[in-house]
């Protein structure tokens, strides 16, 4: 999971500034930050470096010991998992609130965890004259380290302290590539409307409860990067908050989560669009798929909860897929996989399919082969010939991958109608498939050679 670099987990009760500190240390706005308790629900991973020391930072949900509701129990489980995986703990407390019963309970838990703990007293905005952090000696975890995550006071000193804590013989620095730069790595955005089973699907793939799963729609609010090694490749899953129509986004948290999901789609190589088998594909699902397609991502439609469909017939899936393709023609190029995150039915096939569409998206065709196919397509159907100089397609080449991009040089590209361009694109797909991937075709004018 960590790629060999050590991990530092930020934990604490809700609303003490964990996400603000995470974003301060990671150098960007990654986790949702809001004044309401419980906004950060899942563990959120990010890589950072300080003084040549590289490590992963984990932003956890707020820990509420013995909380009565199911979601807080789930958050506590996440925190315990983060502590089990981490090498150093940053225990964050709030000097404005003072020592709270939950702080004492968490401290008791951490003393049993046998992990190096740095007690961080946040919101000490009046440094160096602020002495309110001294009250936290009561927790019995050593010297409280005062910081102000909101304005960045002492954040560099805190990073020095973290690096010092990591500098032990069993935590030697290792050379770890930046996330996203690893050869063979595939960025996978898992997208869809709320409560269709995205987190359950990723957890099934990972084999552990990495993401909070509850019956409440929209439980996953942040886009969370989670690496998985599979057949020599690293698949980085970005499990996202459910995309919703903007008219239904009622507060800042939901709106920012929607923006985060859009950003996840932007950087994804493959988008897995999860839909509910019982609900079918909504207009919003089609919009999500179209947005991902327009941005150049390969797409797989994962029809989840297939186990709940009772009276299935041999052609149930095919009939539904044909109806969808009539509404959105580009779906005919996208693979559909009917699965169940709950039972595991066909879930392993999804990993194979992700690699397959990623390979299709990165496929490169030799120029000689491109021109052979182009010549055959033109022989089969000549381009329309308007009045004036005849239209000729001179030659073609592939000019890029991920997604595949082709250019055809013509003497009159402006005279070629859109219908004929679609014919050429379909011909290229017939020759080389590019399953699940968009395919872009540009028509260019031949450069005139200078005479003299």
C-alpha positions as a printed NumPy array, in Angstrom:
array([[  0.   ,   0.   ,   0.   ],
       [  2.698,   2.513,   0.943],
       [  5.163,   1.6  ,  -1.776],
       [  7.962,   1.126,   0.788],
       [  7.839,   4.635,   2.29 ],
       [  6.865,   5.003,   5.97 ],
       [  3.421,   6.268,   6.942],
       [  2.402,   9.022,   9.346],
       [ -1.228,   9.026,  10.523],
       [ -3.066,  12.124,  11.812],
       [ -5.754,  11.158,  14.318],
       [ -7.906,  12.922,  16.879],
       [-11.486,  13.668,  17.79 ],
       [-13.689,  15.53 ,  15.276],
       [-13.16 ,  19.182,  14.419],
       [ -9.647,  19.633,  15.803],
       [ -8.19 ,  20.527,  12.382],
       [ -6.863,  17.223,  11.04 ],
       [ -7.749,  17.978,   7.429],
       [ -6.31 ,  21.489,   7.685],
       [ -3.05 ,  20.093,   9.054],
       [ -3.   ,  17.377,   6.39 ],
       [ -3.411,  19.957,   3.63 ],
       [ -0.77 ,  22.192,   5.231],
       [  1.777,  19.359,   5.387],
       [  0.903,  17.865,   2.006],
       [  1.06 ,  21.259,   0.306],
       [ -2.382,  21.428,  -1.261],
       [ -6.092,  21.247,  -0.633],
       [ -6.789,  17.529,  -0.741],
       [ -9.188,  16.663,   2.078],
       [-12.495,  18.467,   2.584],
       [-12.148,  21.135,   5.271],
       [-15.303,  22.332,   7.036],
       [-16.236,  23.601,  10.486],
       [-18.751,  20.815,  11.077],
       [-17.603,  17.689,  12.952],
       [-17.241,  14.506,  10.957],
       [-16.623,  15.983,   7.524],
       [-13.548,  13.807,   6.894],
       [-14.847,  10.254,   6.995],
       [-12.296,   8.066,   5.216],
       [ -8.562,   7.689,   5.515],
       [ -7.   ,   9.909,   2.882],
       [ -3.485,   9.14 ,   1.609],
       [ -0.979,  11.603,   0.232],
       [  2.781,  11.535,  -0.329],
       [  5.088,  14.325,   0.779],
       [  8.789,  14.972,   1.314],
       [ 10.712,  17.035,   3.859],
       [ 14.484,  17.482,   4.025],
       [ 14.965,  14.594,   1.615],
       [ 12.771,  12.246,   3.69 ],
       [  9.795,  10.848,   1.834],
       [  6.708,   9.514,   3.587],
       [  2.979,   8.956,   3.244],
       [  0.565,  11.071,   5.266],
       [ -2.865,   9.732,   6.281],
       [ -5.794,  11.985,   7.167],
       [ -8.345,   9.988,   9.201],
       [-11.936,  10.577,  10.154],
       [-12.657,  12.027,  13.582],
       [-12.321,   9.415,  16.324],
       [-15.211,   9.34 ,  18.799],
       [-14.626,   6.532,  21.338],
       [-17.745,   4.551,  22.234],
       [-19.888,   6.675,  19.911],
       [-23.405,   5.256,  19.687],
       [-24.075,   5.684,  15.981],
       [-22.867,   3.292,  13.297],
       [-20.939,   5.865,  11.272],
       [-18.758,   6.929,  14.203],
       [-18.082,   3.271,  15.003],
       [-17.004,   2.843,  11.383],
       [-14.737,   5.887,  11.674],
       [-13.146,   4.448,  14.812],
       [-12.439,   1.242,  12.885],
       [-10.747,   3.322,  10.181],
       [ -8.56 ,   5.098,  12.753],
       [ -7.55 ,   1.816,  14.338],
       [ -6.636,   0.487,  10.894],
       [ -4.578,   3.607,  10.16 ],
       [ -2.67 ,   3.253,  13.436],
       [ -2.033,  -0.425,  12.7  ],
       [ -0.505,   0.49 ,   9.336],
       [  1.402,   3.618,  10.333],
       [  4.923,   4.177,  11.636],
       [  4.325,   7.471,  13.492],
       [  1.114,   8.977,  14.905],
       [  0.308,  12.685,  15.006],
       [ -2.33 ,  12.988,  17.754],
       [ -4.06 ,  16.313,  17.174],
       [ -5.809,  18.23 ,  19.963],
       [ -7.461,  21.657,  20.092],
       [ -6.01 ,  24.257,  22.498],
       [ -9.146,  26.403,  22.158],
       [-11.354,  23.584,  23.447],
       [ -8.88 ,  22.364,  26.056],
       [ -8.601,  18.774,  27.247],
       [-11.796,  16.894,  26.426],
       [-12.958,  13.476,  27.692],
       [-12.551,  12.095,  24.176],
       [ -8.908,  13.285,  24.162],
       [ -8.257,  11.336,  27.357],
       [ -9.874,   8.208,  25.918],
       [ -7.913,   8.438,  22.654],
       [ -4.691,   8.978,  24.636],
       [ -5.388,   5.792,  26.593],
       [ -5.847,   3.958,  23.304],
       [ -2.603,   5.367,  21.859],
       [ -0.548,   4.43 ,  24.909],
       [ -1.501,   0.832,  24.199],
       [ -0.832,   1.094,  20.456],
       [  2.976,   0.961,  20.806],
       [  3.608,   3.514,  18.087],
       [  5.708,   6.703,  18.305],
       [  3.226,   9.494,  19.098],
       [  3.737,  13.229,  18.555],
       [  1.126,  15.187,  20.517],
       [  0.22 ,  18.191,  18.331],
       [ -1.67 ,  21.067,  19.99 ],
       [ -3.468,  22.855,  17.151],
       [ -5.014,  26.342,  16.947],
       [ -2.208,  27.886,  19.   ],
       [ -2.505,  31.042,  16.928],
       [ -0.745,  33.349,  19.392],
       [  2.652,  31.643,  19.302],
       [  5.164,  32.104,  20.857],
       [  3.088,  33.667,  23.674],
       [  0.333,  31.038,  23.623],
       [  0.754,  28.66 ,  26.575],
       [ -2.608,  26.887,  26.431],
       [ -0.936,  23.773,  25.018],
       [  0.679,  23.09 ,  28.396],
       [ -2.643,  21.754,  29.714],
       [ -2.238,  18.706,  27.465],
       [  0.618,  17.304,  29.566],
       [ -2.318,  15.67 ,  31.354],
       [ -2.598,  13.185,  28.459],
       [  0.693,  11.568,  29.421],
       [  2.094,  11.521,  25.876],
       [  5.095,  13.789,  26.333],
       [  5.607,  17.402,  25.335],
       [  2.677,  18.953,  23.436],
       [  3.884,  20.482,  20.157],
       [  1.983,  23.755,  19.534],
       [  1.066,  24.682,  15.946],
       [ -1.484,  26.671,  13.992],
       [ -2.4  ,  24.583,  10.968],
       [ -4.687,  27.297,   9.597],
       [ -1.925,  29.89 ,   9.24 ],
       [  1.043,  27.513,   9.049],
       [  2.807,  28.518,  12.266],
       [  5.435,  25.927,  13.286],
       [  4.425,  23.515,  10.503],
       [  8.035,  23.322,   9.321],
       [  9.214,  22.591,  12.852],
       [  6.581,  19.866,  13.093],
       [  7.852,  18.284,   9.873],
       [ 11.369,  18.355,  11.348],
       [  9.983,  16.49 ,  14.351],
       [  8.252,  13.946,  12.113],
       [ 11.437,  13.279,  10.138],
       [ 13.326,  12.866,  13.392],
       [ 10.772,  10.31 ,  14.6  ],
       [ 11.079,   8.427,  11.311],
       [ 14.891,   8.346,  11.494],
       [ 15.194,   5.033,  13.274],
       [ 17.096,   1.94 ,  12.022],
       [ 13.913,   0.138,  10.918],
       [ 12.604,   3.212,   9.101],
       [ 15.467,   3.888,   6.72 ],
       [ 14.724,   6.111,   3.71 ],
       [ 13.853,   4.236,   0.565],
       [ 13.737,   5.429,  -2.997],
       [ 10.041,   5.609,  -3.848],
       [  8.689,   7.133,  -7.059],
       [  6.042,   9.835,  -6.88 ],
       [  2.481,   8.544,  -6.908],
       [  1.273,   8.654, -10.503],
       [  4.772,   8.415, -12.032],
       [  5.35 ,   4.685, -11.603],
       [  5.792,   2.853, -14.939],
       [  2.801,   0.628, -15.595],
       [  0.596,   2.555, -13.165],
       [ -3.069,   2.979, -14.088],
       [ -5.182,   5.694, -12.452],
       [ -8.734,   4.379, -11.973],
       [-11.623,   6.659, -11.003],
       [-14.604,   4.8  ,  -9.56 ],
       [-17.56 ,   7.085, -10.234],
       [-21.328,   7.05 , -10.088],
       [-24.372,   8.363,  -8.289],
       [-24.629,   8.068,  -4.483],
       [-25.19 ,   4.69 ,  -2.848],
       [-24.649,   2.484,  -5.888],
       [-21.895,   0.526,  -4.117],
       [-18.644,   2.229,  -5.167],
       [-16.919,   1.838,  -1.788],
       [-18.161,  -1.736,  -1.421],
       [-16.771,  -2.561,  -4.852],
       [-13.328,  -1.087,  -4.097],
       [-13.224,  -2.84 ,  -0.721],
       [-14.033,  -6.136,  -2.43 ],
       [-11.194,  -5.547,  -4.899],
       [ -8.728,  -4.59 ,  -2.173],
       [ -9.758,  -7.362,   0.181],
       [-10.058,  -5.024,   3.189],
       [-12.405,  -2.39 ,   4.605],
       [-10.342,   0.537,   3.329],
       [-13.336,   2.822,   2.673],
       [-16.19 ,   3.622,   5.038],
       [-19.343,   1.803,   3.925],
       [-22.717,   2.63 ,   5.463],
       [-26.315,   2.647,   4.249],
       [-26.396,   6.438,   4.313],
       [-26.135,   7.756,   0.727],
       [-22.975,   9.739,   0.037],
       [-20.976,   8.231,   2.906],
       [-17.756,   8.627,   0.906],
       [-17.21 ,  12.363,   0.522],
       [-13.569,  12.652,  -0.536],
       [-11.84 ,  11.196,  -3.556],
       [ -9.359,   8.771,  -1.998],
       [ -6.319,   7.311,  -3.778],
       [ -5.692,   3.648,  -2.913],
       [ -2.96 ,   1.672,  -4.748],
       [ -3.305,  -2.024,  -5.59 ],
       [ -0.692,  -4.254,  -7.243],
       [ -2.125,  -6.598,  -9.873],
       [ -0.247,  -8.662, -12.48 ],
       [  2.821,  -6.429, -12.368],
       [  0.801,  -3.217, -12.622],
       [ -0.164,  -0.673,  -9.991],
       [ -3.835,   0.222, -10.118],
       [ -4.538,   3.406,  -8.172],
       [ -8.221,   3.498,  -7.278],
       [ -9.813,   6.876,  -6.727],
       [-13.064,   6.13 ,  -4.896],
       [-15.215,   9.218,  -5.19 ],
       [-18.194,  10.847,  -3.613],
       [-21.303,  10.21 ,  -5.704],
       [-21.712,  12.701,  -8.499],
       [-25.032,  14.524,  -8.33 ],
       [-26.774,  17.053, -10.512],
       [-25.556,  20.464,  -9.448],
       [-29.123,  21.595,  -8.788],
       [-29.258,  18.963,  -6.037],
       [-25.994,  20.027,  -4.398],
       [-27.342,  21.806,  -1.353],
       [-24.27 ,  22.746,   0.655],
       [-20.582,  23.494,   0.277],
       [-19.467,  20.013,   1.313],
       [-21.476,  18.252,  -1.402],
       [-20.489,  20.866,  -3.982],
       [-16.781,  20.529,  -3.2  ],
       [-17.054,  16.736,  -3.276],
       [-18.596,  17.021,  -6.737],
       [-15.69 ,  19.172,  -7.887],
       [-13.228,  16.659,  -6.421],
       [-14.918,  13.88 ,  -8.396],
       [-14.671,  15.913, -11.587],
       [-10.954,  16.403, -10.89 ],
       [-10.571,  12.657, -10.34 ],
       [-12.122,  12.037, -13.761],
       [ -9.713,  14.543, -15.289],
       [ -6.644,  12.635, -14.121],
       [ -8.04 ,   9.12 , -14.601],
       [ -6.796,   6.691, -17.221],
       [ -9.831,   4.473, -16.676],
       [-13.239,   5.393, -15.254],
       [-15.369,   2.624, -13.763],
       [-18.929,   3.923, -13.845],
       [-20.876,   2.01 , -11.187],
       [-24.644,   1.811, -11.718],
       [-27.338,   0.061,  -9.711],
       [-28.791,  -2.921, -11.569],
       [-32.235,  -2.353, -10.035],
       [-32.334,   1.399, -10.687],
       [-30.889,   1.243, -14.184],
       [-28.872,   3.948, -15.896],
       [-30.109,   7.473, -15.207],
       [-29.545,  10.618, -17.236],
       [-26.912,  11.637, -14.695],
       [-25.057,   8.347, -15.268],
       [-24.955,   9.105, -18.986],
       [-23.635,  12.591, -18.273],
       [-20.863,  11.209, -16.062],
       [-19.914,   8.726, -18.781],
       [-19.981,  11.423, -21.448],
       [-17.808,  13.761, -19.33 ],
       [-15.227,  11.013, -18.818],
       [-15.333,  10.125, -22.54 ],
       [-14.879,  13.747, -23.592],
       [-11.885,  14.052, -21.234],
       [-10.193,  11.073, -22.86 ],
       [-10.594,   8.377, -20.193],
       [-11.338,   4.762, -21.008],
       [-14.648,   3.648, -19.514],
       [-16.105,   0.465, -18.06 ],
       [-19.72 ,   0.309, -16.92 ],
       [-19.957,  -1.875, -13.803],
       [-23.571,  -2.879, -13.256],
       [-23.575,  -3.594,  -9.516],
       [-26.09 ,  -5.52 ,  -7.372],
       [-26.689,  -7.947, -10.234],
       [-27.436, -10.588,  -7.6  ],
       [-30.635,  -8.691,  -6.684],
       [-32.143,  -9.056, -10.149],
       [-34.521, -12.004,  -9.807],
       [-36.056, -13.386, -13.022],
       [-32.985, -12.849, -15.217],
       [-33.115, -14.272, -18.744],
       [-30.3  , -15.08 , -21.135],
       [-30.709, -11.806, -23.016],
       [-31.65 ,  -9.529, -20.079],
       [-28.266,  -7.778, -20.016],
       [-27.902,  -7.567, -23.8  ],
       [-31.393,  -6.098, -24.221],
       [-30.76 ,  -3.425, -21.607],
       [-27.39 ,  -2.587, -23.147],
       [-28.933,  -2.129, -26.624],
       [-31.483,   0.282, -25.189],
       [-28.708,   2.331, -23.589],
       [-26.638,   2.405, -26.785],
       [-29.644,   3.851, -28.599],
       [-29.655,   6.74 , -26.095],
       [-25.875,   7.299, -26.181],
       [-24.163,   5.795, -29.259],
       [-20.644,   5.989, -27.775],
       [-21.682,   3.315, -25.25 ],
       [-21.421,   0.697, -28.002],
       [-17.643,   0.932, -27.658],
       [-17.692,   0.537, -23.86 ],
       [-17.635,  -2.847, -22.076],
       [-20.397,  -3.614, -19.569],
       [-19.685,  -5.938, -16.647],
       [-22.555,  -7.311, -14.569],
       [-21.313,  -8.008, -11.046],
       [-22.066,  -7.991,  -7.346],
       [-19.747,  -6.248,  -4.886],
       [-21.64 ,  -7.948,  -2.055],
       [-21.152, -11.549,  -3.233],
       [-17.999, -11.021,  -5.293],
       [-19.666, -12.274,  -8.484],
       [-17.459, -11.343, -11.49 ],
       [-15.514,  -8.778,  -9.431],
       [-12.089, -10.323, -10.306],
       [-12.999,  -9.897, -13.98 ],
       [-13.116,  -6.132, -13.395],
       [ -9.359,  -6.014, -12.685],
       [ -8.658,  -7.828, -15.947],
       [-10.981,  -5.488, -17.808],
       [ -9.303,  -2.391, -16.342],
       [ -5.924,  -3.544, -17.658],
       [ -7.479,  -4.453, -21.006],
       [ -9.064,  -1.038, -21.637],
       [ -5.931,   0.717, -20.326],
       [ -3.88 ,  -1.227, -22.892],
       [ -6.395,  -0.371, -25.613],
       [ -6.171,   3.305, -24.668],
       [ -2.361,   3.18 , -24.912],
       [ -2.279,   1.153, -28.143],
       [ -0.054,   2.431, -30.97 ],
       [ -0.481,   1.435, -34.611],
       [  2.42 ,   1.552, -37.125],
       [  2.066,   4.288, -39.729],
       [  2.183,   1.779, -42.589],
       [ -0.766,  -0.091, -41.076],
       [ -2.723,   3.149, -40.589],
       [ -2.298,   4.069, -44.235],
       [ -3.203,   0.567, -45.416],
       [ -6.494,   0.747, -43.522],
       [ -7.155,   4.312, -44.685],
       [ -6.636,   3.271, -48.315],
       [ -9.059,   0.359, -47.887],
       [-11.68 ,   2.639, -46.322],
       [-11.394,   5.173, -49.143],
       [-11.608,   2.379, -51.75 ],
       [-14.762,   1.115, -50.072],
       [-16.353,   4.561, -49.893],
       [-14.96 ,   7.703, -51.488],
       [-15.363,  11.021, -49.66 ],
       [-18.163,  13.241, -51.024],
       [-16.951,  15.448, -53.838],
       [-18.259,  19.032, -53.711],
       [-18.063,  21.421, -56.643],
       [-14.555,  22.536, -57.411],
       [-11.312,  20.772, -56.672],
       [-11.756,  17.104, -55.772],
       [-11.244,  15.997, -52.154],
       [ -8.308,  13.66 , -51.578],
       [ -7.087,  11.933, -48.446],
       [ -3.33 ,  11.837, -48.852],
       [ -1.917,   9.981, -45.847],
       [ -2.469,   9.387, -42.126],
       [ -0.561,   8.62 , -38.942],
       [ -1.18 ,   8.121, -35.262],
       [ -0.078,  11.272, -33.472],
       [ -0.699,  10.25 , -29.867],
       [ -1.966,   7.737, -27.354],
       [ -3.976,   7.742, -24.115],
       [ -6.376,   8.221, -25.791],
       [ -5.446,   7.229, -29.366],
       [ -5.218,  10.251, -31.679],
       [ -4.914,  10.116, -35.455],
       [ -4.385,  12.761, -38.11 ],
       [ -5.352,  12.501, -41.772],
       [ -3.836,  14.955, -44.224],
       [ -6.13 ,  16.171, -47.017],
       [ -5.981,  18.78 , -49.712],
       [ -9.442,  20.071, -48.618],
       [-10.142,  19.037, -44.986],
       [-12.838,  21.69 , -44.58 ],
       [-14.897,  20.015, -47.336],
       [-15.102,  16.629, -45.593],
       [-18.505,  16.266, -43.862],
       [-18.871,  15.039, -40.282],
       [-20.677,  11.893, -41.449],
       [-17.638,  10.812, -43.466],
       [-15.33 ,  11.541, -40.521],
       [-17.494,   9.227, -38.388],
       [-17.19 ,   6.596, -41.129],
       [-13.395,   6.803, -40.906],
       [-13.424,   6.644, -37.087],
       [-15.673,   3.575, -37.193],
       [-13.351,   2.011, -39.765],
       [-10.355,   2.544, -37.5  ],
       [-12.297,   0.947, -34.633],
       [-13.222,  -1.978, -36.851],
       [ -9.527,  -2.494, -37.601],
       [ -8.038,  -1.99 , -34.118],
       [-10.973,  -2.014, -31.655],
       [ -9.704,   0.419, -28.977],
       [-12.251,  -1.178, -26.628],
       [-13.494,   1.19 , -23.959],
       [-11.312,   4.057, -25.17 ],
       [-12.194,   7.279, -26.952],
       [-10.605,   7.749, -30.373],
       [ -9.826,  11.195, -31.756],
       [ -9.378,  11.966, -35.443],
       [ -8.127,  15.266, -36.826],
       [ -8.237,  16.345, -40.465],
       [ -5.313,  18.529, -41.496],
       [ -4.453,  20.485, -44.595],
       [ -1.365,  19.522, -46.543],
       [  1.438,  22.006, -46.125],
       [  2.287,  23.802, -49.327],
       [  5.956,  23.519, -50.331],
       [  7.71 ,  26.746, -51.171],
       [  8.488,  27.311, -54.806],
       [ 11.274,  29.431, -56.182]])
